[in-house]
């Protein structure tokens, strides 16, 4: 997997730590953000994030099959990596994303962030095409360069009905944050999925 120059791989980031003990016996031990996961009525619970159900290739093949229109005019969206509750995707530079002033348009950055969240959710819960965005909040922080844009998504909460996550976007080759987004997705129940699938 090609790693972007803007940040370390998701899986390579060091864990947070805390100090335990007193005096000479004090030592720093890692603190994981998640623990052994189990599914409850509310969703995933515990400290270790559950392993993704779909690989990068699985998610890409699913999106190609269910949403072929995303590649109309040429393939510009690429999934670089999926991990536990996370994803990294890329939007190749294209003139159709340029707005007056010679920078990337806001709608193109929002589409990439939304795509990154969707990929992270699909990888985690499986091929659920009907998961839909219910909220997307954006902060545009600096002017992006006229080159590929990379988005890293991290799920903050994954329940049975809602998923909440955040996305950080960078211009390729830069460590400067271009924009930051938070989003919420609604996840259909198994019954809702079956009802839609049964409609002729």
Secondary structure per residue as TSV (DSSP state, phi and psi in degrees):
chain	resnum	aa	ss	phi	psi
A	1	X	-	360.0	128.5
A	2	X	-	-72.5	126.8
A	3	X	-	-94.3	135.1
A	4	X	-	-70.5	149.4
A	5	X	T	-76.5	-9.7
A	6	X	T	-80.4	-23.7
A	7	X	S	-160.4	160.4
A	8	X	-	-70.2	161.5
A	9	X	-	-59.5	149.5
A	10	X	G	-56.0	-43.3
A	11	X	G	-74.7	-15.5
A	12	X	G	-92.0	-3.8
A	13	X	S	-69.4	134.7
A	14	X	-	-68.1	146.1
A	15	X	-	-72.1	156.1
A	16	X	E	-68.2	161.6
A	17	X	E	-139.8	165.3
A	18	X	E	-141.6	159.8
A	19	X	E	-92.5	129.9
A	20	X	E	-121.1	154.1
A	21	X	S	79.9	179.4
A	22	X	S	-131.6	154.5
A	23	X	G	57.8	-134.5
A	24	X	G	-66.8	-20.6
A	25	X	G	-88.1	-2.8
A	26	X	-	-65.2	137.9
A	27	X	E	-147.8	155.0
A	28	X	E	-97.6	126.4
A	29	X	E	-121.2	149.2
A	30	X	E	-69.5	146.0
A	31	X	E	-119.1	118.4
A	32	X	-	-84.7	145.2
A	33	X	S	-73.2	-21.0
A	34	X	-	-134.3	164.1
A	35	X	-	-132.1	-172.4
A	36	X	S	-50.9	121.1
A	37	X	-	-89.0	146.0
A	38	X	E	-146.5	151.4
A	39	X	E	-87.8	126.5
A	40	X	E	-116.5	-177.3
A	41	X	T	-61.8	-28.1
A	42	X	T	-86.9	-17.8
A	43	X	E	132.4	-154.0
A	44	X	E	-74.8	142.8
A	45	X	E	-145.1	142.9
A	46	X	S	126.5	-178.0
A	47	X	S	-98.8	-21.3
A	48	X	S	-98.9	125.6
A	49	X	-	-66.2	139.7
A	50	X	-	-66.6	147.3
A	51	X	-	-67.2	145.9
A	52	X	-	-60.2	147.0
A	53	X	S	-84.6	-22.6
A	54	X	S	-122.9	143.9
A	55	X	-	-83.7	173.6
A	56	X	H	-56.3	-45.6
A	57	X	H	-66.0	-36.9
A	58	X	H	-60.6	-48.2
A	59	X	H	-64.8	-43.2
A	60	X	H	-62.4	-42.6
A	61	X	H	-65.5	-38.5
A	62	X	H	-64.1	-46.4
A	63	X	H	-65.9	-40.5
A	64	X	H	-59.5	-36.8
A	65	X	H	-78.9	-43.7
A	66	X	H	-85.9	-28.2
A	67	X	-	-131.8	59.7
A	68	X	G	-61.6	-23.2
A	69	X	G	-65.7	-18.3
A	70	X	G	-64.0	-22.3
A	71	X	G	-103.9	12.7
A	72	X	T	-61.6	128.8
A	73	X	T	88.7	3.1
A	74	X	S	120.6	147.5
A	75	X	-	-78.3	115.5
A	76	X	-	-120.7	-18.8
A	77	X	E	-96.2	129.3
A	78	X	E	-134.9	135.8
A	79	X	E	-89.4	118.7
A	80	X	E	-90.6	-35.4
A	81	X	E	-162.8	144.1
A	82	X	E	-125.8	145.0
A	83	X	E	-142.5	-171.5
A	84	X	T	-63.3	112.1
A	85	X	T	60.0	31.4
A	86	X	E	-154.9	162.4
A	87	X	E	-156.2	159.6
A	88	X	E	-135.4	126.0
A	89	X	E	-128.4	165.0
A	90	X	E	-132.7	140.9
A	91	X	E	-117.4	112.1
A	92	X	-	-62.9	149.3
A	93	X	-	-68.9	137.2
A	94	X	-	-148.4	144.5
A	95	X	G	-60.4	-25.5
A	96	X	G	-69.9	-11.7
A	97	X	G	-95.3	-2.4
A	98	X	E	-85.9	133.2
A	99	X	E	-105.7	167.5
A	100	X	T	-53.6	134.8
A	101	X	T	105.7	-7.7
A	102	X	T	77.9	26.4
A	103	X	E	-124.6	169.9
A	104	X	E	-71.2	143.4
A	105	X	-	-76.2	153.9
A	106	X	H	-59.6	-46.5
A	107	X	H	-57.6	-35.2
A	108	X	H	-69.1	-36.8
A	109	X	H	-69.5	-38.1
A	110	X	H	-66.4	-39.0
A	111	X	H	-62.8	-40.8
A	112	X	H	-65.2	-43.4
A	113	X	H	-63.2	-43.0
A	114	X	H	-62.2	-41.5
A	115	X	H	-62.6	-42.6
A	116	X	H	-61.6	-42.3
A	117	X	H	-63.9	-44.4
A	118	X	H	-61.0	-42.5
A	119	X	H	-62.5	-44.6
A	120	X	H	-62.0	-39.9
A	121	X	H	-69.5	-46.8
A	122	X	H	-58.9	-44.1
A	123	X	H	-58.8	-34.7
A	124	X	H	-82.0	-40.0
A	125	X	H	-106.0	-9.6
A	126	X	-	101.3	-177.4
A	127	X	S	-74.1	79.8
A	128	X	-	-110.8	90.2
A	129	X	T	-63.7	-28.2
A	130	X	T	-86.5	7.3
A	131	X	-	-65.1	127.9
A	132	X	E	-129.8	151.8
A	133	X	E	-71.4	130.1
A	134	X	E	-111.2	-17.4
A	135	X	E	-159.2	140.6
A	136	X	E	-145.4	113.8
A	137	X	E	-111.1	132.9
A	138	X	E	-125.4	142.2
A	139	X	E	-124.6	117.2
A	140	X	E	-90.5	118.4
A	141	X	-	-102.1	-35.5
A	142	X	S	-158.1	162.9
A	143	X	-	-69.1	123.0
A	144	X	-	-76.0	152.3
A	145	X	-	-75.7	162.5
A	146	X	S	-81.6	67.4
A	147	X	S	-155.6	-177.9
A	148	X	-	-56.4	148.4
A	149	X	E	-114.6	136.5
A	150	X	E	-115.1	139.7
A	151	X	E	-127.8	130.4
A	152	X	E	-113.0	121.5
A	153	X	E	-108.1	144.3
A	154	X	E	-138.0	126.5
A	155	X	E	-82.6	124.2
A	156	X	E	-88.6	-30.2
A	157	X	E	-149.3	134.1
A	158	X	E	-130.2	100.8
A	159	X	B	-102.2	-174.9
A	160	X	S	-74.1	-28.2
A	161	X	S	-114.0	-24.0
A	162	X	E	-134.0	144.9
A	163	X	E	-126.4	134.4
A	164	X	E	-122.1	133.7
A	165	X	E	-149.3	173.9
A	166	X	E	-131.2	153.7
A	167	X	E	-134.3	134.8
A	168	X	E	-115.3	131.7
A	169	X	E	-115.9	138.8
A	170	X	E	-133.8	146.6
A	171	X	E	-71.7	143.1
A	172	X	T	-57.7	131.8
A	173	X	T	85.3	4.2
A	174	X	-	-123.9	150.6
A	175	X	-	-100.2	-0.8
A	176	X	S	-80.2	129.2
A	177	X	E	-71.6	123.8
A	178	X	E	-86.7	-44.2
A	179	X	E	-155.8	159.5
A	180	X	E	-134.7	137.2
A	181	X	E	-133.7	150.2
A	182	X	E	-123.3	143.2
A	183	X	E	-146.3	157.0
A	184	X	E	-126.0	135.7
A	185	X	E	-117.6	141.6
A	186	X	E	-94.4	129.8
A	187	X	-	-107.1	121.5
A	188	X	-	-69.1	150.1
A	189	X	-	-73.0	165.7
A	190	X	H	-59.4	-37.5
A	191	X	H	-65.3	-43.9
A	192	X	H	-62.8	-38.5
A	193	X	H	-64.4	-41.8
A	194	X	H	-66.9	-38.4
A	195	X	H	-61.7	-45.5
A	196	X	H	-66.5	-41.4
A	197	X	H	-65.7	-26.6
A	198	X	H	-81.9	-12.5
A	199	X	-	-72.0	127.2
A	200	X	-	-69.3	360.0
